[in-house]
Amino acid sequence: MIFDWMPLIFTFMLAGFSAGLVIYWAWNNSLSVLQQGVIMKRNGVPIELFGNLKGLFGRGKPKGSPAE
């Protein structure tokens, strides 16, 4: 649950910092997401990003989610 709120909290925490730190943080996170996607693709793991986002916003359940 903490990872769901982390970007929002960091937005307010980093608002007073210099722009270079915020750019570094955003660029590092973007590269991490890209790196994770490449690793998953090379290992044959399906990337279910859009399915998970749909489930997050209530438009459907992500593939493989447990039934409630």
Predicted model as a PDB file, atoms N, CA, C, CB and O in Angstrom, pLDDT in the B-factor column:
MODEL        1                                                                  
ATOM      1  N   MET A   1       0.819  -1.192   0.000  1.00 70.00           N  
ATOM      2  CA  MET A   1       0.000   0.000   0.000  1.00 70.00           C  
ATOM      3  C   MET A   1       0.869   1.264   0.000  1.00 70.00           C  
ATOM      4  CB  MET A   1      -0.935  -0.006   1.207  1.00 70.00           C  
ATOM      5  O   MET A   1       0.488   2.296  -0.552  1.00 70.00           O  
ATOM      6  N   ILE A   2       2.026   1.158   0.623  1.00 76.00           N  
ATOM      7  CA  ILE A   2       2.890   2.333   0.693  1.00 76.00           C  
ATOM      8  C   ILE A   2       3.364   2.748  -0.695  1.00 76.00           C  
ATOM      9  CB  ILE A   2       4.091   2.057   1.599  1.00 76.00           C  
ATOM     10  O   ILE A   2       3.562   3.936  -0.948  1.00 76.00           O  
ATOM     11  N   PHE A   3       3.551   1.776  -1.606  1.00 75.00           N  
ATOM     12  CA  PHE A   3       4.016   2.096  -2.946  1.00 75.00           C  
ATOM     13  C   PHE A   3       2.927   2.806  -3.755  1.00 75.00           C  
ATOM     14  CB  PHE A   3       4.465   0.824  -3.665  1.00 75.00           C  
ATOM     15  O   PHE A   3       3.237   3.523  -4.706  1.00 75.00           O  
ATOM     16  N   ASP A   4       1.669   2.616  -3.391  1.00 76.00           N  
ATOM     17  CA  ASP A   4       0.588   3.323  -4.072  1.00 76.00           C  
ATOM     18  C   ASP A   4       0.616   4.824  -3.750  1.00 76.00           C  
ATOM     19  CB  ASP A   4      -0.770   2.721  -3.676  1.00 76.00           C  
ATOM     20  O   ASP A   4       0.290   5.651  -4.602  1.00 76.00           O  
ATOM     21  N   TRP A   5       0.999   5.160  -2.544  1.00 81.00           N  
ATOM     22  CA  TRP A   5       0.975   6.546  -2.091  1.00 81.00           C  
ATOM     23  C   TRP A   5       2.314   7.258  -2.250  1.00 81.00           C  
ATOM     24  CB  TRP A   5       0.553   6.597  -0.655  1.00 81.00           C  
ATOM     25  O   TRP A   5       2.383   8.482  -2.139  1.00 81.00           O  
ATOM     26  N   MET A   6       3.374   6.502  -2.507  1.00 82.00           N  
ATOM     27  CA  MET A   6       4.710   7.081  -2.581  1.00 82.00           C  
ATOM     28  C   MET A   6       4.855   8.218  -3.597  1.00 82.00           C  
ATOM     29  CB  MET A   6       5.683   6.010  -2.910  1.00 82.00           C  
ATOM     30  O   MET A   6       5.416   9.255  -3.245  1.00 82.00           O  
ATOM     31  N   PRO A   7       4.375   8.075  -4.848  1.00 77.00           N  
ATOM     32  CA  PRO A   7       4.527   9.187  -5.798  1.00 77.00           C  
ATOM     33  C   PRO A   7       3.838  10.468  -5.335  1.00 77.00           C  
ATOM     34  CB  PRO A   7       3.977   8.786  -7.146  1.00 77.00           C  
ATOM     35  O   PRO A   7       4.365  11.564  -5.523  1.00 77.00           O  
ATOM     36  N   LEU A   8       2.680  10.329  -4.742  1.00 79.00           N  
ATOM     37  CA  LEU A   8       1.965  11.508  -4.258  1.00 79.00           C  
ATOM     38  C   LEU A   8       2.713  12.174  -3.108  1.00 79.00           C  
ATOM     39  CB  LEU A   8       0.552  11.128  -3.814  1.00 79.00           C  
ATOM     40  O   LEU A   8       2.834  13.399  -3.065  1.00 79.00           O  
ATOM     41  N   ILE A   9       3.207  11.377  -2.191  1.00 83.00           N  
ATOM     42  CA  ILE A   9       3.949  11.915  -1.054  1.00 83.00           C  
ATOM     43  C   ILE A   9       5.238  12.572  -1.528  1.00 83.00           C  
ATOM     44  CB  ILE A   9       4.258  10.807  -0.032  1.00 83.00           C  
ATOM     45  O   ILE A   9       5.591  13.658  -1.067  1.00 83.00           O  
ATOM     46  N   PHE A  10       5.950  11.906  -2.461  1.00 78.00           N  
ATOM     47  CA  PHE A  10       7.192  12.474  -2.979  1.00 78.00           C  
ATOM     48  C   PHE A  10       6.952  13.779  -3.731  1.00 78.00           C  
ATOM     49  CB  PHE A  10       7.882  11.475  -3.891  1.00 78.00           C  
ATOM     50  O   PHE A  10       7.816  14.656  -3.745  1.00 78.00           O  
ATOM     51  N   THR A  11       5.799  13.911  -4.347  1.00 78.00           N  
ATOM     52  CA  THR A  11       5.488  15.163  -5.048  1.00 78.00           C  
ATOM     53  C   THR A  11       5.541  16.333  -4.082  1.00 78.00           C  
ATOM     54  CB  THR A  11       4.100  15.088  -5.720  1.00 78.00           C  
ATOM     55  O   THR A  11       6.119  17.373  -4.395  1.00 78.00           O  
ATOM     56  N   PHE A  12       4.948  16.173  -2.919  1.00 82.00           N  
ATOM     57  CA  PHE A  12       4.945  17.259  -1.937  1.00 82.00           C  
ATOM     58  C   PHE A  12       6.291  17.383  -1.232  1.00 82.00           C  
ATOM     59  CB  PHE A  12       3.841  17.038  -0.908  1.00 82.00           C  
ATOM     60  O   PHE A  12       6.714  18.488  -0.893  1.00 82.00           O  
ATOM     61  N   MET A  13       6.967  16.255  -1.007  1.00 81.00           N  
ATOM     62  CA  MET A  13       8.269  16.309  -0.350  1.00 81.00           C  
ATOM     63  C   MET A  13       9.308  16.998  -1.230  1.00 81.00           C  
ATOM     64  CB  MET A  13       8.740  14.900   0.009  1.00 81.00           C  
ATOM     65  O   MET A  13      10.130  17.767  -0.732  1.00 81.00           O  
ATOM     66  N   LEU A  14       9.276  16.731  -2.525  1.00 74.00           N  
ATOM     67  CA  LEU A  14      10.284  17.273  -3.431  1.00 74.00           C  
ATOM     68  C   LEU A  14       9.908  18.633  -4.016  1.00 74.00           C  
ATOM     69  CB  LEU A  14      10.527  16.304  -4.546  1.00 74.00           C  
ATOM     70  O   LEU A  14      10.690  19.215  -4.768  1.00 74.00           O  
ATOM     71  N   ALA A  15       8.729  19.144  -3.685  1.00 77.00           N  
ATOM     72  CA  ALA A  15       8.285  20.410  -4.262  1.00 77.00           C  
ATOM     73  C   ALA A  15       9.227  21.566  -3.901  1.00 77.00           C  
ATOM     74  CB  ALA A  15       6.869  20.728  -3.791  1.00 77.00           C  
ATOM     75  O   ALA A  15       9.408  22.482  -4.703  1.00 77.00           O  
ATOM     76  N   GLY A  16       9.815  21.535  -2.732  1.00 80.00           N  
ATOM     77  CA  GLY A  16      10.690  22.616  -2.313  1.00 80.00           C  
ATOM     78  C   GLY A  16      12.147  22.411  -2.698  1.00 80.00           C  
ATOM     79  O   GLY A  16      12.972  23.298  -2.477  1.00 80.00           O  
ATOM     80  N   PHE A  17      12.475  21.273  -3.263  1.00 78.00           N  
ATOM     81  CA  PHE A  17      13.856  20.972  -3.628  1.00 78.00           C  
ATOM     82  C   PHE A  17      14.204  21.626  -4.963  1.00 78.00           C  
ATOM     83  CB  PHE A  17      14.079  19.447  -3.701  1.00 78.00           C  
ATOM     84  O   PHE A  17      13.333  22.120  -5.678  1.00 78.00           O  
ATOM     85  N   SER A  18      15.476  21.616  -5.274  1.00 81.00           N  
ATOM     86  CA  SER A  18      15.908  22.195  -6.543  1.00 81.00           C  
ATOM     87  C   SER A  18      15.385  21.353  -7.710  1.00 81.00           C  
ATOM     88  CB  SER A  18      17.453  22.296  -6.597  1.00 81.00           C  
ATOM     89  O   SER A  18      15.092  20.168  -7.551  1.00 81.00           O  
ATOM     90  N   ALA A  19      15.274  21.970  -8.862  1.00 82.00           N  
ATOM     91  CA  ALA A  19      14.709  21.303 -10.030  1.00 82.00           C  
ATOM     92  C   ALA A  19      15.569  20.123 -10.471  1.00 82.00           C  
ATOM     93  CB  ALA A  19      14.557  22.293 -11.178  1.00 82.00           C  
ATOM     94  O   ALA A  19      15.045  19.140 -10.997  1.00 82.00           O  
ATOM     95  N   GLY A  20      16.880  20.208 -10.263  1.00 84.00           N  
ATOM     96  CA  GLY A  20      17.767  19.121 -10.667  1.00 84.00           C  
ATOM     97  C   GLY A  20      17.456  17.827  -9.957  1.00 84.00           C  
ATOM     98  O   GLY A  20      17.521  16.759 -10.566  1.00 84.00           O  
ATOM     99  N   LEU A  21      17.120  17.896  -8.683  1.00 80.00           N  
ATOM    100  CA  LEU A  21      16.789  16.689  -7.925  1.00 80.00           C  
ATOM    101  C   LEU A  21      15.488  16.069  -8.428  1.00 80.00           C  
ATOM    102  CB  LEU A  21      16.677  17.010  -6.427  1.00 80.00           C  
ATOM    103  O   LEU A  21      15.387  14.848  -8.546  1.00 80.00           O  
ATOM    104  N   VAL A  22      14.508  16.890  -8.719  1.00 76.00           N  
ATOM    105  CA  VAL A  22      13.226  16.392  -9.230  1.00 76.00           C  
ATOM    106  C   VAL A  22      13.408  15.779 -10.615  1.00 76.00           C  
ATOM    107  CB  VAL A  22      12.180  17.529  -9.283  1.00 76.00           C  
ATOM    108  O   VAL A  22      12.821  14.738 -10.911  1.00 76.00           O  
ATOM    109  N   ILE A  23      14.216  16.412 -11.467  1.00 84.00           N  
ATOM    110  CA  ILE A  23      14.487  15.860 -12.802  1.00 84.00           C  
ATOM    111  C   ILE A  23      15.206  14.529 -12.663  1.00 84.00           C  
ATOM    112  CB  ILE A  23      15.333  16.847 -13.655  1.00 84.00           C  
ATOM    113  O   ILE A  23      14.870  13.570 -13.357  1.00 84.00           O  
ATOM    114  N   TYR A  24      16.191  14.457 -11.776  1.00 86.00           N  
ATOM    115  CA  TYR A  24      16.921  13.205 -11.541  1.00 86.00           C  
ATOM    116  C   TYR A  24      15.973  12.109 -11.087  1.00 86.00           C  
ATOM    117  CB  TYR A  24      18.029  13.410 -10.494  1.00 86.00           C  
ATOM    118  O   TYR A  24      16.033  10.988 -11.594  1.00 86.00           O  
ATOM    119  N   TRP A  25      15.098  12.418 -10.138  1.00 80.00           N  
ATOM    120  CA  TRP A  25      14.160  11.433  -9.601  1.00 80.00           C  
ATOM    121  C   TRP A  25      13.208  10.930 -10.699  1.00 80.00           C  
ATOM    122  CB  TRP A  25      13.354  12.044  -8.431  1.00 80.00           C  
ATOM    123  O   TRP A  25      12.972   9.727 -10.812  1.00 80.00           O  
ATOM    124  N   ALA A  26      12.671  11.840 -11.494  1.00 83.00           N  
ATOM    125  CA  ALA A  26      11.739  11.455 -12.560  1.00 83.00           C  
ATOM    126  C   ALA A  26      12.454  10.637 -13.633  1.00 83.00           C  
ATOM    127  CB  ALA A  26      11.091  12.706 -13.191  1.00 83.00           C  
ATOM    128  O   ALA A  26      11.913   9.635 -14.101  1.00 83.00           O  
ATOM    129  N   TRP A  27      13.651  11.043 -14.028  1.00 89.00           N  
ATOM    130  CA  TRP A  27      14.409  10.333 -15.055  1.00 89.00           C  
ATOM    131  C   TRP A  27      14.817   8.943 -14.561  1.00 89.00           C  
ATOM    132  CB  TRP A  27      15.657  11.144 -15.460  1.00 89.00           C  
ATOM    133  O   TRP A  27      14.726   7.972 -15.313  1.00 89.00           O  
ATOM    134  N   ASN A  28      15.258   8.839 -13.326  1.00 90.00           N  
ATOM    135  CA  ASN A  28      15.641   7.562 -12.755  1.00 90.00           C  
ATOM    136  C   ASN A  28      14.453   6.604 -12.701  1.00 90.00           C  
ATOM    137  CB  ASN A  28      16.222   7.761 -11.362  1.00 90.00           C  
ATOM    138  O   ASN A  28      14.603   5.421 -13.009  1.00 90.00           O  
ATOM    139  N   ASN A  29      13.288   7.092 -12.317  1.00 85.00           N  
ATOM    140  CA  ASN A  29      12.094   6.245 -12.279  1.00 85.00           C  
ATOM    141  C   ASN A  29      11.692   5.801 -13.680  1.00 85.00           C  
ATOM    142  CB  ASN A  29      10.932   6.986 -11.610  1.00 85.00           C  
ATOM    143  O   ASN A  29      11.283   4.656 -13.873  1.00 85.00           O  
ATOM    144  N   SER A  30      11.803   6.689 -14.653  1.00 87.00           N  
ATOM    145  CA  SER A  30      11.465   6.325 -16.028  1.00 87.00           C  
ATOM    146  C   SER A  30      12.403   5.241 -16.553  1.00 87.00           C  
ATOM    147  CB  SER A  30      11.524   7.559 -16.938  1.00 87.00           C  
ATOM    148  O   SER A  30      11.957   4.284 -17.186  1.00 87.00           O  
ATOM    149  N   LEU A  31      13.688   5.390 -16.292  1.00 91.00           N  
ATOM    150  CA  LEU A  31      14.644   4.370 -16.728  1.00 91.00           C  
ATOM    151  C   LEU A  31      14.427   3.045 -16.004  1.00 91.00           C  
ATOM    152  CB  LEU A  31      16.070   4.856 -16.500  1.00 91.00           C  
ATOM    153  O   LEU A  31      14.619   1.984 -16.599  1.00 91.00           O  
ATOM    154  N   SER A  32      14.036   3.086 -14.751  1.00 90.00           N  
ATOM    155  CA  SER A  32      13.770   1.856 -14.003  1.00 90.00           C  
ATOM    156  C   SER A  32      12.581   1.098 -14.584  1.00 90.00           C  
ATOM    157  CB  SER A  32      13.516   2.175 -12.529  1.00 90.00           C  
ATOM    158  O   SER A  32      12.613  -0.128 -14.692  1.00 90.00           O  
ATOM    159  N   VAL A  33      11.540   1.825 -14.954  1.00 85.00           N  
ATOM    160  CA  VAL A  33      10.372   1.187 -15.570  1.00 85.00           C  
ATOM    161  C   VAL A  33      10.750   0.567 -16.907  1.00 85.00           C  
ATOM    162  CB  VAL A  33       9.229   2.206 -15.758  1.00 85.00           C  
ATOM    163  O   VAL A  33      10.338  -0.551 -17.215  1.00 85.00           O  
ATOM    164  N   LEU A  34      11.528   1.287 -17.699  1.00 88.00           N  
ATOM    165  CA  LEU A  34      11.981   0.771 -18.989  1.00 88.00           C  
ATOM    166  C   LEU A  34      12.860  -0.469 -18.804  1.00 88.00           C  
ATOM    167  CB  LEU A  34      12.752   1.859 -19.758  1.00 88.00           C  
ATOM    168  O   LEU A  34      12.698  -1.454 -19.524  1.00 88.00           O  
ATOM    169  N   GLN A  35      13.772  -0.427 -17.862  1.00 91.00           N  
ATOM    170  CA  GLN A  35      14.653  -1.552 -17.586  1.00 91.00           C  
ATOM    171  C   GLN A  35      13.850  -2.773 -17.150  1.00 91.00           C  
ATOM    172  CB  GLN A  35      15.677  -1.178 -16.511  1.00 91.00           C  
ATOM    173  O   GLN A  35      14.124  -3.886 -17.599  1.00 91.00           O  
ATOM    174  N   GLN A  36      12.876  -2.578 -16.293  1.00 87.00           N  
ATOM    175  CA  GLN A  36      12.044  -3.695 -15.838  1.00 87.00           C  
ATOM    176  C   GLN A  36      11.281  -4.306 -17.002  1.00 87.00           C  
ATOM    177  CB  GLN A  36      11.064  -3.233 -14.748  1.00 87.00           C  
ATOM    178  O   GLN A  36      11.151  -5.527 -17.083  1.00 87.00           O  
ATOM    179  N   GLY A  37      10.775  -3.475 -17.904  1.00 85.00           N  
ATOM    180  CA  GLY A  37      10.064  -3.980 -19.078  1.00 85.00           C  
ATOM    181  C   GLY A  37      10.958  -4.798 -19.985  1.00 85.00           C  
ATOM    182  O   GLY A  37      10.542  -5.839 -20.492  1.00 85.00           O  
ATOM    183  N   VAL A  38      12.196  -4.336 -20.197  1.00 90.00           N  
ATOM    184  CA  VAL A  38      13.137  -5.078 -21.043  1.00 90.00           C  
ATOM    185  C   VAL A  38      13.483  -6.421 -20.415  1.00 90.00           C  
ATOM    186  CB  VAL A  38      14.418  -4.258 -21.276  1.00 90.00           C  
ATOM    187  O   VAL A  38      13.514  -7.438 -21.107  1.00 90.00           O  
ATOM    188  N   ILE A  39      13.740  -6.435 -19.121  1.00 91.00           N  
ATOM    189  CA  ILE A  39      14.079  -7.684 -18.439  1.00 91.00           C  
ATOM    190  C   ILE A  39      12.917  -8.670 -18.507  1.00 91.00           C  
ATOM    191  CB  ILE A  39      14.459  -7.412 -16.976  1.00 91.00           C  
ATOM    192  O   ILE A  39      13.124  -9.855 -18.767  1.00 91.00           O  
ATOM    193  N   MET A  40      11.702  -8.190 -18.274  1.00 88.00           N  
ATOM    194  CA  MET A  40      10.538  -9.074 -18.318  1.00 88.00           C  
ATOM    195  C   MET A  40      10.324  -9.621 -19.720  1.00 88.00           C  
ATOM    196  CB  MET A  40       9.284  -8.335 -17.846  1.00 88.00           C  
ATOM    197  O   MET A  40      10.001 -10.797 -19.884  1.00 88.00           O  
ATOM    198  N   LYS A  41      10.500  -8.777 -20.733  1.00 88.00           N  
ATOM    199  CA  LYS A  41      10.299  -9.213 -22.113  1.00 88.00           C  
ATOM    200  C   LYS A  41      11.333 -10.267 -22.508  1.00 88.00           C  
ATOM    201  CB  LYS A  41      10.372  -8.012 -23.068  1.00 88.00           C  
ATOM    202  O   LYS A  41      10.989 -11.247 -23.169  1.00 88.00           O  
ATOM    203  N   ARG A  42      12.586 -10.082 -22.117  1.00 92.00           N  
ATOM    204  CA  ARG A  42      13.648 -11.047 -22.435  1.00 92.00           C  
ATOM    205  C   ARG A  42      13.407 -12.400 -21.779  1.00 92.00           C  
ATOM    206  CB  ARG A  42      15.001 -10.502 -21.997  1.00 92.00           C  
ATOM    207  O   ARG A  42      13.790 -13.435 -22.324  1.00 92.00           O  
ATOM    208  N   ASN A  43      12.776 -12.393 -20.617  1.00 92.00           N  
ATOM    209  CA  ASN A  43      12.520 -13.642 -19.898  1.00 92.00           C  
ATOM    210  C   ASN A  43      11.159 -14.240 -20.230  1.00 92.00           C  
ATOM    211  CB  ASN A  43      12.618 -13.409 -18.409  1.00 92.00           C  
ATOM    212  O   ASN A  43      10.764 -15.242 -19.634  1.00 92.00           O  
ATOM    213  N   GLY A  44      10.446 -13.645 -21.163  1.00 88.00           N  
ATOM    214  CA  GLY A  44       9.164 -14.193 -21.608  1.00 88.00           C  
ATOM    215  C   GLY A  44       8.013 -13.970 -20.653  1.00 88.00           C  
ATOM    216  O   GLY A  44       6.999 -14.663 -20.740  1.00 88.00           O  
ATOM    217  N   VAL A  45       8.142 -13.028 -19.753  1.00 86.00           N  
ATOM    218  CA  VAL A  45       7.071 -12.733 -18.803  1.00 86.00           C  
ATOM    219  C   VAL A  45       6.132 -11.714 -19.438  1.00 86.00           C  
ATOM    220  CB  VAL A  45       7.643 -12.201 -17.445  1.00 86.00           C  
ATOM    221  O   VAL A  45       6.587 -10.678 -19.924  1.00 86.00           O  
ATOM    222  N   PRO A  46       4.829 -11.990 -19.442  1.00 83.00           N  
ATOM    223  CA  PRO A  46       3.908 -11.009 -20.041  1.00 83.00           C  
ATOM    224  C   PRO A  46       3.851  -9.732 -19.213  1.00 83.00           C  
ATOM    225  CB  PRO A  46       2.498 -11.607 -20.177  1.00 83.00           C  
ATOM    226  O   PRO A  46       3.810  -9.772 -17.983  1.00 83.00           O  
ATOM    227  N   ILE A  47       3.848  -8.604 -19.908  1.00 79.00           N  
ATOM    228  CA  ILE A  47       3.754  -7.308 -19.251  1.00 79.00           C  
ATOM    229  C   ILE A  47       2.292  -6.887 -19.295  1.00 79.00           C  
ATOM    230  CB  ILE A  47       4.685  -6.239 -19.935  1.00 79.00           C  
ATOM    231  O   ILE A  47       1.750  -6.586 -20.359  1.00 79.00           O  
ATOM    232  N   GLU A  48       1.672  -6.869 -18.142  1.00 79.00           N  
ATOM    233  CA  GLU A  48       0.235  -6.611 -18.060  1.00 79.00           C  
ATOM    234  C   GLU A  48      -0.035  -5.214 -17.504  1.00 79.00           C  
ATOM    235  CB  GLU A  48      -0.451  -7.671 -17.185  1.00 79.00           C  
ATOM    236  O   GLU A  48      -0.889  -5.036 -16.635  1.00 79.00           O  
ATOM    237  N   LEU A  49       0.688  -4.244 -18.005  1.00 71.00           N  
ATOM    238  CA  LEU A  49       0.571  -2.884 -17.491  1.00 71.00           C  
ATOM    239  C   LEU A  49      -0.826  -2.305 -17.699  1.00 71.00           C  
ATOM    240  CB  LEU A  49       1.599  -1.991 -18.154  1.00 71.00           C  
ATOM    241  O   LEU A  49      -1.433  -1.776 -16.768  1.00 71.00           O  
ATOM    242  N   PHE A  50      -1.328  -2.411 -18.927  1.00 70.00           N  
ATOM    243  CA  PHE A  50      -2.626  -1.792 -19.213  1.00 70.00           C  
ATOM    244  C   PHE A  50      -3.761  -2.521 -18.506  1.00 70.00           C  
ATOM    245  CB  PHE A  50      -2.884  -1.771 -20.718  1.00 70.00           C  
ATOM    246  O   PHE A  50      -4.720  -1.888 -18.065  1.00 70.00           O  
ATOM    247  N   GLY A  51      -3.664  -3.835 -18.394  1.00 74.00           N  
ATOM    248  CA  GLY A  51      -4.673  -4.589 -17.651  1.00 74.00           C  
ATOM    249  C   GLY A  51      -4.686  -4.197 -16.184  1.00 74.00           C  
ATOM    250  O   GLY A  51      -5.749  -4.082 -15.575  1.00 74.00           O  
ATOM    251  N   ASN A  52      -3.505  -3.991 -15.619  1.00 73.00           N  
ATOM    252  CA  ASN A  52      -3.417  -3.583 -14.217  1.00 73.00           C  
ATOM    253  C   ASN A  52      -3.941  -2.165 -14.018  1.00 73.00           C  
ATOM    254  CB  ASN A  52      -1.972  -3.679 -13.725  1.00 73.00           C  
ATOM    255  O   ASN A  52      -4.580  -1.877 -13.006  1.00 73.00           O  
ATOM    256  N   LEU A  53      -3.679  -1.286 -14.968  1.00 72.00           N  
ATOM    257  CA  LEU A  53      -4.188   0.081 -14.850  1.00 72.00           C  
ATOM    258  C   LEU A  53      -5.711   0.108 -14.956  1.00 72.00           C  
ATOM    259  CB  LEU A  53      -3.568   0.979 -15.930  1.00 72.00           C  
ATOM    260  O   LEU A  53      -6.371   0.875 -14.255  1.00 72.00           O  
ATOM    261  N   LYS A  54      -6.266  -0.726 -15.832  1.00 76.00           N  
ATOM    262  CA  LYS A  54      -7.726  -0.796 -15.937  1.00 76.00           C  
ATOM    263  C   LYS A  54      -8.326  -1.290 -14.631  1.00 76.00           C  
ATOM    264  CB  LYS A  54      -8.147  -1.717 -17.099  1.00 76.00           C  
ATOM    265  O   LYS A  54      -9.349  -0.774 -14.182  1.00 76.00           O  
ATOM    266  N   GLY A  55      -7.701  -2.279 -14.023  1.00 77.00           N  
ATOM    267  CA  GLY A  55      -8.178  -2.793 -12.743  1.00 77.00           C  
ATOM    268  C   GLY A  55      -8.057  -1.760 -11.636  1.00 77.00           C  
ATOM    269  O   GLY A  55      -8.903  -1.690 -10.745  1.00 77.00           O  
ATOM    270  N   LEU A  56      -7.002  -0.958 -11.696  1.00 75.00           N  
ATOM    271  CA  LEU A  56      -6.783   0.062 -10.682  1.00 75.00           C  
ATOM    272  C   LEU A  56      -7.867   1.128 -10.724  1.00 75.00           C  
ATOM    273  CB  LEU A  56      -5.417   0.700 -10.864  1.00 75.00           C  
ATOM    274  O   LEU A  56      -8.317   1.604  -9.682  1.00 75.00           O  
ATOM    275  N   PHE A  57      -8.287   1.503 -11.924  1.00 79.00           N  
ATOM    276  CA  PHE A  57      -9.287   2.552 -12.070  1.00 79.00           C  
ATOM    277  C   PHE A  57     -10.709   2.021 -12.198  1.00 79.00           C  
ATOM    278  CB  PHE A  57      -8.964   3.389 -13.263  1.00 79.00           C  
ATOM    279  O   PHE A  57     -11.626   2.776 -12.522  1.00 79.00           O  
ATOM    280  N   GLY A  58     -10.900   0.723 -11.946  1.00 73.00           N  
ATOM    281  CA  GLY A  58     -12.234   0.161 -11.854  1.00 73.00           C  
ATOM    282  C   GLY A  58     -12.913  -0.175 -13.161  1.00 73.00           C  
ATOM    283  O   GLY A  58     -14.124  -0.394 -13.173  1.00 73.00           O  
ATOM    284  N   ARG A  59     -12.186  -0.226 -14.264  1.00 56.00           N  
ATOM    285  CA  ARG A  59     -12.812  -0.546 -15.551  1.00 56.00           C  
ATOM    286  C   ARG A  59     -12.735  -2.033 -15.863  1.00 56.00           C  
ATOM    287  CB  ARG A  59     -12.151   0.246 -16.670  1.00 56.00           C  
ATOM    288  O   ARG A  59     -13.125  -2.453 -16.952  1.00 56.00           O  
ATOM    289  N   GLY A  60     -12.262  -2.802 -14.967  1.00 51.00           N  
ATOM    290  CA  GLY A  60     -12.138  -4.239 -15.175  1.00 51.00           C  
ATOM    291  C   GLY A  60     -11.066  -4.789 -14.267  1.00 51.00           C  
ATOM    292  O   GLY A  60     -10.307  -4.041 -13.650  1.00 51.00           O  
ATOM    293  N   LYS A  61     -11.012  -6.097 -14.191  1.00 54.00           N  
ATOM    294  CA  LYS A  61     -10.009  -6.735 -13.361  1.00 54.00           C  
ATOM    295  C   LYS A  61      -8.798  -7.083 -14.203  1.00 54.00           C  
ATOM    296  CB  LYS A  61     -10.575  -7.987 -12.681  1.00 54.00           C  
ATOM    297  O   LYS A  61      -8.940  -7.486 -15.357  1.00 54.00           O  
ATOM    298  N   PRO A  62      -7.601  -6.930 -13.639  1.00 52.00           N  
ATOM    299  CA  PRO A  62      -6.419  -7.357 -14.379  1.00 52.00           C  
ATOM    300  C   PRO A  62      -6.398  -8.862 -14.545  1.00 52.00           C  
ATOM    301  CB  PRO A  62      -5.150  -6.891 -13.677  1.00 52.00           C  
ATOM    302  O   PRO A  62      -6.910  -9.597 -13.700  1.00 52.00           O  
ATOM    303  N   LYS A  63      -5.803  -9.318 -15.637  1.00 58.00           N  
ATOM    304  CA  LYS A  63      -5.740 -10.735 -15.906  1.00 58.00           C  
ATOM    305  C   LYS A  63      -4.966 -11.429 -14.792  1.00 58.00           C  
ATOM    306  CB  LYS A  63      -5.093 -11.003 -17.275  1.00 58.00           C  
ATOM    307  O   LYS A  63      -3.874 -10.996 -14.422  1.00 58.00           O  
ATOM    308  N   GLY A  64      -5.538 -12.509 -14.261  1.00 59.00           N  
ATOM    309  CA  GLY A  64      -4.861 -13.264 -13.233  1.00 59.00           C  
ATOM    310  C   GLY A  64      -5.115 -12.759 -11.829  1.00 59.00           C  
ATOM    311  O   GLY A  64      -4.506 -13.254 -10.881  1.00 59.00           O  
ATOM    312  N   SER A  65      -6.006 -11.777 -11.670  1.00 56.00           N  
ATOM    313  CA  SER A  65      -6.294 -11.300 -10.325  1.00 56.00           C  
ATOM    314  C   SER A  65      -7.242 -12.271  -9.623  1.00 56.00           C  
ATOM    315  CB  SER A  65      -6.902  -9.879 -10.367  1.00 56.00           C  
ATOM    316  O   SER A  65      -8.094 -12.885 -10.266  1.00 56.00           O  
ATOM    317  N   PRO A  66      -7.095 -12.407  -8.322  1.00 59.00           N  
ATOM    318  CA  PRO A  66      -7.961 -13.347  -7.593  1.00 59.00           C  
ATOM    319  C   PRO A  66      -9.410 -12.856  -7.557  1.00 59.00           C  
ATOM    320  CB  PRO A  66      -7.441 -13.549  -6.158  1.00 59.00           C  
ATOM    321  O   PRO A  66      -9.674 -11.656  -7.487  1.00 59.00           O  
ATOM    322  N   ALA A  67     -10.331 -13.802  -7.606  1.00 54.00           N  
ATOM    323  CA  ALA A  67     -11.759 -13.454  -7.560  1.00 54.00           C  
ATOM    324  C   ALA A  67     -12.121 -13.012  -6.160  1.00 54.00           C  
ATOM    325  CB  ALA A  67     -12.646 -14.649  -7.996  1.00 54.00           C  
ATOM    326  O   ALA A  67     -11.610 -13.554  -5.180  1.00 54.00           O  
ATOM    327  N   GLU A  68     -12.989 -12.043  -6.066  1.00 47.00           N  
ATOM    328  CA  GLU A  68     -13.405 -11.543  -4.743  1.00 47.00           C  
ATOM    329  C   GLU A  68     -14.656 -12.228  -4.301  1.00 47.00           C  
ATOM    330  CB  GLU A  68     -13.622 -10.033  -4.762  1.00 47.00           C  
ATOM    331  O   GLU A  68     -15.164 -11.945  -3.216  1.00 47.00           O  
TER     332      GLU A  68                                                      
ENDMDL                                                                          
END                                                                             
